[in-house]
Amino acid sequence: MTSGPTLESIFLAQRRLDGLIHRTPLVRSQSISSMLGREVRFKAENLQITGSFKIRGALNKISELAQSNTPGVVTASSGNHGQAVAWAARHFGLPARVVVPVTAPAIKVEAARSYGAIVESCGSRSRERLERAQRIAQETGYAFVPPYDDPAVMSGQGTLGLEILSDWPQVDTVVVPIGGGGLISGIATAIKSCRPEVRIIGVEPEGAAKATLSRQAGRRVELASTASIADGLITLALGHLTYPIIERYVDDLVTVSETAIQESLWLLMARLKMVVEPSGAAAAACVLTPGPHQALLGQAVVAVLSGGNVDPAQVPATPPPEFKIPH
Ligand SMILES: Cc1ncc(COP(=O)(O)O)c(C=O)c1O
């Protein structure tokens, strides 16, 4: 395989995933569309198996590894990828080990364990987790499953782009959250290969603006630290493979505030009846909040709700102070 996904590798992933995962709906809300003056639909990956899109890349990668007789798989993940690897490994009858940060939400850790993985906590920095996972791989012979910087993982995520195009051919803008960049790399490759005129917008929290700062600098920037309630988007840097794909295919990059993410969580719950985790609400925050970025959006917009693994105990009992349901 080449260093990035291709339309062919994404179609291959789609055939591998067929029948194993949900075809998640493109959900619309009349009130949100009329409030914004454009047609907006939400790709509900919060309803996906394991609660996030991550199962797509994990299943595609592990189906390849299963053919090469690996004795097991190991990964380092802030949560959703770990859950997905645990589920996919169990599907292929392989043992799985998952290294998570000490700060990983309990709901994600418990879910990975419930799928049969051995989960261990290690530090709070992605580099520490990665080193620990690589040591486990050396000791056990297990194959490492990267969270984003891998062609098979990106190809799996790209199947989401094919579904958007086929379910809503009129779409003109697709808005996607960015962590390490695997999701947007797969989606953008799928969509730009089929329909280059569709605009792809990447969204990241203000406190983790690695893609925006990399584009400004003209090189892949590694941040010293990141902070956001969107725990899946606080990666310090884009991947070595995802960075050039994002530079090639992603038209615009937008940062969103913590308040915008929180307000979107409430709006999605109030209007769409959707439970979404903060990382999964970042693209919606871009679409729903006012600002100059509104000019980038077209008339037929999809925002990817990338995950729904929110710990019920963490949902605030009252909406953010500024929150008002629009009418
Ligand atoms: C819910 C959710 N959305 C988006 C992302 C970002 O995905 P990527 O790292 O492929 O950019 C993650 C990553 O963990 C996630 O869990």
The ligand as a Gaussian input file, in Angstrom:
#p B3LYP/6-31G(d) Opt

LIG

0 1
 C      -14.806000      11.308000      18.877000
 C      -13.555000      11.620000      18.127000
 N      -13.621000      12.503000      17.128000
 C      -12.539000      12.836000      16.406000
 C      -11.291000      12.295000      16.682000
 C      -10.103000      12.699000      15.852000
 O       -9.730000      11.682000      14.963000
 P       -8.295000      11.715000      14.280000
 O       -7.284000      11.495000      15.362000
 O       -8.324000      10.617000      13.282000
 O       -8.146000      13.067000      13.673000
 C      -11.169000      11.363000      17.728000
 C       -9.878000      10.766000      18.059000
 O       -9.719000      10.059000      19.017000
 C      -12.325000      11.013000      18.462000
 O      -12.278000      10.138000      19.468000

